[in-house]
Amino acid sequence: MQDLIKQEQFELEVLDRLQSGRFLDRLVFGGGTMLRLCYGLGRYSVDLDFWLLPATVGKKRGTEGEFVASSLGDDYAVWFSDLRQFLARFYTLRDAADKFHTLVIELKSPDYPRSLKLEMRKGVKMTKTERAIAYSRHSSVQVYLRTIALPEMMTSKIDAFLQRKEIRDAYDLEFLVKKGVTADIPPEKAEQILNTIAALTRQDYNVKLCSLLEADQRPYYRQNNFSILKSHLGK
């Protein structure tokens, strides 16, 4: 558990440096780490996930008024080069790749046991964002940033769970349900989610999920198997 605490401190340190370098101006924080640092998600999360906005955010809009990022005519390559150079001042870059849909950087620091991966999605449509403070009881650092709106986060988490079938995504979905977040889930998709939950194994609960939870939370999920989420989907 101590290495996860150190990882959380690493995440906040990097967020703080991204803010000081003005790189957060184009990034929308998302994923499990955003839910934990900004909204109190109970599990630890080890990566930083973002949606990358166009340089002309606020001026370039789609037909329905949403912000649209396009790889054509945008300055992803220049921005990514600047980001790599900036982060290399503080960390060892184990990986830095401009992929078709994402920009990926993996950082290593002698101060932390794990490496930290940053993944930034290109070509996104962002209809609504929110502002939140990222913080942790394990760190004195606080970062004010832009986050993906929780209803959109729920939609993204549903797709992620059905695609990769990872138990952490089911945990995040139940967390959002308990916060009162709603999304338009057709009955057939709700059934797919329920079937995917039913297919989770004892190892998923005992190893994959419980390794990310504090000890006092583990018995509940071993015994209840996302009963709140299942009840919500079964309505």
C-alpha positions in Angstrom: 0.0 0.0 0.0 2.9 2.4 0.7 4.0 2.3 -3.0 0.4 3.4 -4.0 0.6 6.3 -1.5 3.9 7.3 -3.0 2.4 7.0 -6.5 -0.4 9.4 -5.5 2.2 11.9 -4.3 4.0 11.4 -7.7 0.7 12.1 -9.5 0.1 15.4 -7.7 3.7 16.5 -8.1 3.4 16.0 -11.9 0.0 17.7 -12.0 1.5 20.7 -10.2 4.4 20.9 -12.6 2.1 20.6 -15.6 0.2 23.5 -14.2 3.3 25.6 -13.6 4.4 24.9 -17.2 0.9 26.0 -18.5 0.4 22.5 -20.1 -2.9 22.0 -18.1 -4.4 24.8 -20.2 -5.1 22.2 -23.0 -5.7 19.2 -20.9 -9.0 17.9 -19.4 -8.3 15.5 -16.5 -10.2 12.2 -16.6 -10.1 8.6 -15.6 -9.9 6.8 -12.3 -7.1 9.1 -10.9 -9.3 12.2 -11.6 -12.2 10.5 -9.7 -9.9 9.8 -6.8 -8.0 13.0 -6.5 -10.9 15.3 -7.3 -14.0 13.5 -6.1 -12.9 11.0 -3.4 -12.9 7.7 -5.2 -12.0 5.0 -2.7 -9.5 3.0 -4.8 -6.0 4.0 -5.8 -5.2 4.7 -9.4 -1.7 4.7 -10.9 -1.9 6.6 -14.2 -2.8 10.1 -15.4 -5.4 10.3 -18.2 -6.3 13.4 -20.1 -8.3 14.6 -23.1 -6.3 17.0 -25.2 -8.1 20.1 -26.4 -7.2 22.1 -29.5 -5.0 25.1 -29.2 -7.9 27.3 -30.3 -10.2 26.0 -27.6 -13.2 28.3 -27.1 -13.1 29.4 -30.8 -13.2 26.1 -32.8 -16.6 24.4 -32.4 -18.4 21.5 -34.0 -21.8 21.7 -35.6 -23.5 21.1 -32.3 -21.4 23.6 -30.4 -19.0 21.2 -28.9 -15.3 21.6 -28.8 -13.6 19.5 -31.5 -9.9 18.6 -31.7 -8.6 17.5 -35.1 -5.2 16.1 -36.0 -5.4 18.1 -39.2 -3.9 21.6 -38.9 -3.5 21.3 -35.2 -0.1 21.7 -33.4 0.0 18.4 -31.5 3.6 17.7 -32.5 4.9 21.1 -31.4 3.0 21.0 -28.1 4.1 17.4 -27.4 7.7 18.3 -28.1 7.5 21.2 -25.7 5.9 18.9 -23.1 8.6 16.3 -23.4 11.4 18.8 -23.1 9.7 20.3 -20.0 9.2 17.0 -18.2 12.7 15.9 -19.1 14.0 18.7 -16.8 12.6 16.8 -13.8 12.3 13.1 -14.8 13.7 10.3 -16.9 11.4 9.7 -19.9 11.1 6.0 -20.3 8.7 6.4 -23.2 7.3 9.2 -25.3 5.1 8.3 -28.3 2.7 10.2 -30.6 0.2 7.5 -31.5 -2.8 7.7 -33.8 -5.3 8.4 -31.0 -3.1 9.3 -28.1 0.0 11.0 -26.8 1.8 8.8 -24.2 4.7 9.7 -21.8 6.1 7.4 -19.1 8.1 9.1 -16.3 10.5 7.7 -13.8 11.8 9.5 -10.7 14.3 8.3 -8.1 12.0 9.6 -5.5 9.2 7.2 -6.3 9.1 3.3 -6.7 6.8 3.2 -9.7 6.9 4.8 -13.1 4.0 7.1 -14.0 2.3 7.0 -17.4 0.5 10.0 -18.8 -2.0 9.3 -21.6 -3.6 12.2 -23.6 -6.4 11.4 -26.0 -6.5 13.3 -29.3 -9.5 14.0 -31.5 -12.0 14.2 -28.7 -15.4 15.9 -28.6 -15.9 17.7 -25.3 -19.4 19.0 -24.7 -18.9 19.9 -21.0 -16.1 20.2 -18.5 -15.9 21.2 -14.9 -13.4 22.7 -12.6 -12.1 20.9 -9.5 -9.2 20.7 -7.1 -7.0 17.6 -7.2 -5.7 16.8 -3.7 -4.8 13.9 -1.4 -4.5 13.4 2.4 -1.1 12.0 1.6 0.2 15.2 0.0 0.2 19.0 0.7 -0.1 19.7 -3.0 -3.4 21.0 -4.4 -4.0 21.7 -8.1 -7.0 23.5 -9.6 -7.7 22.1 -13.0 -10.3 21.3 -15.7 -12.0 17.8 -15.5 -14.4 15.9 -17.7 -18.0 16.3 -16.5 -19.1 13.3 -14.4 -22.0 12.2 -16.7 -19.5 12.0 -19.6 -17.1 10.2 -17.3 -19.8 7.7 -16.6 -20.4 7.1 -20.3 -16.7 6.7 -20.8 -16.4 4.2 -17.9 -19.2 2.1 -19.2 -17.5 1.8 -22.6 -14.2 1.0 -20.9 -15.7 -1.7 -18.7 -17.4 -3.4 -21.6 -14.2 -3.3 -23.7 -11.5 -4.3 -21.2 -13.7 -6.0 -18.6 -11.5 -4.7 -15.7 -13.0 -4.8 -12.2 -11.7 -1.3 -11.4 -14.1 0.2 -14.0 -17.1 -1.5 -12.3 -15.9 -0.1 -9.0 -15.8 3.4 -10.6 -19.3 3.0 -12.0 -20.7 2.1 -8.7 -18.9 5.1 -7.1 -20.6 7.4 -9.7 -24.0 5.8 -9.1 -23.6 6.4 -5.4 -22.8 10.1 -6.1 -26.1 10.4 -8.0 -24.5 10.6 -11.5 -26.8 9.4 -14.2 -26.3 8.4 -17.8 -28.6 7.2 -20.6 -28.0 3.4 -20.5 -30.2 1.5 -22.9 -31.6 -1.8 -21.5 -29.4 -3.9 -23.8 -26.3 -2.1 -22.6 -27.4 -2.4 -19.0 -27.7 -6.2 -19.5 -24.2 -6.3 -21.0 -22.8 -4.5 -18.0 -24.6 -7.0 -15.6 -23.3 -10.0 -17.6 -19.8 -8.6 -17.5 -20.0 -8.1 -13.7 -21.3 -11.7 -13.3 -18.3 -12.9 -15.3 -15.8 -11.3 -12.8 -13.8 -13.9 -10.9 -12.7 -14.4 -7.3 -9.2 -13.3 -8.4 -10.7 -10.1 -9.8 -12.1 -9.2 -6.4 -9.3 -10.6 -4.2 -6.3 -9.5 -6.2 -7.1 -6.9 -8.8 -9.6 -4.8 -6.8 -8.6 -5.4 -3.2 -4.9 -4.5 -4.0 -6.2 -1.0 -4.8 -8.4 -0.6 -1.7 -7.7 0.2 1.9 -8.0 -2.9 4.1 -11.3 -1.8 5.8 -13.0 -1.6 2.4 -12.1 -5.0 1.1 -14.7 -7.2 2.9 -17.6 -5.2 1.6 -16.7 -5.8 -2.1 -15.9 -9.4 -1.5 -19.4 -9.9 0.0 -21.6 -7.5 -2.0 -20.3 -7.8 -5.5 -21.4 -4.3 -6.6 -25.0 -4.8 -5.4 -25.7 -1.0 -5.6 -24.6 -0.8 -9.2 -26.5 -4.0 -10.1 -29.7 -2.7 -8.5 -29.3 0.6 -10.4 -28.9 -1.2 -13.7 -31.8 -3.6 -13.0 -34.4 -0.8 -12.6 
